[in-house]
Amino acid sequence: MEDYTLRISENNSKALALLNYLKTLDFVELTKSTDWWSEMSPENKASIEQGLKQADKGELVSHEDAKKRLDGFFQKNGENI
């Protein structure tokens, strides 16, 4: 058996009518979910969007540089990971 995903906005009356019809069918299982982006705070969204813009401009930090920065941070703060 294959599963399908159907995205429907609840802001549309025709979409709601379709959902109500689908609920009457015994072979259809409906699961309501919310996109993770919709659940995020405006601050987190802004931070992600800023990071994407920086990446598009090539303003990246290599994995090795990031590790060095974090190691230095934790050593300064008396933590060792």
Buried (B, 14 or more C-beta within 10 A) or exposed (E): EEEEEEEBEEEEEEBEEEBEEBEEEEEEEEEEEEEEEEEEEEEEEEEEEEEEEEEEEEEEEEEEEEEEEEEEEEEEEEEEE
